[in-house]
Amino acid sequence: MVVQSEQTNCDRCQAELQPGAAYCDRCGTRTRKARANVRLAIRVEFLLLGLMILLIFGFSFVFLKQ
């Protein structure tokens, strides 16, 4: 298990970051934690979209077979 410490400097401009910052105050670049949260949110949205599509096809299949 990898323990990640809080990011203290911006990856792009090396400016010091505020604790818990999602963006760099100087250049506006997302922090590593913010990028990871965005990737996670996108995965969850695709998963929910896929489940909704499967649900629609499942109900349509059941309805057409009656």
N, C-alpha and C positions, 0 to 999 in steps of 0.2 A: 504494500500500500504506500502510495506516494503522498507525503504531507506537503501541501503547497502553502508557502507563507504569503502574506499579503504583499501585493506589488507596491513598491515604494516610488519607483521612477517610471516615466513614460518610455515605452519601447522605441518610439520615434524620435523625440526631441530630448530625452533624458531629463526632463523637468521633474521636480519632486511632485508627487501626487498627494492629495488629501486622503486621509484614511477612509476607505470604503468608496472611493471615487469610481464612477463608471466611465468618465471621460477625462482627458487631460485638459486642464484649464488653459494651457498655453496653445496647443495645436489642435485640440478637439478630437484626438485619436481615442478610440475605445480602449479600455484596459483589457487585459487577458480574461478577467472574470466576466466582464460585460460581453465580450465576444463569445465566450462559452455559454452564457445565459441566452444569447440570441440564437446560437446553434441549437440549444436544447428546445427553445420555444418553437423554432421552425420544425424540428422533428415531431414535437407534440401536435402541432397543427396538421402536418401531413398524416400522422397516425389517425387523428380524429376525422379528417377528410376521407381517408381510406375506409374507416369504419362506417361512416355515414353512407358512402357509396355502396359498400357491401350490404348495409341494411336496406337501402333502397332497392337494390337488385334482388335481395332475398324476398322482400315483400312483393315485388313485382312478379317474381317467379311463382310464389305461392298464389297470388291473385290470378295469374294466367292459367294455372293448373286446375283451378276450381271449375 
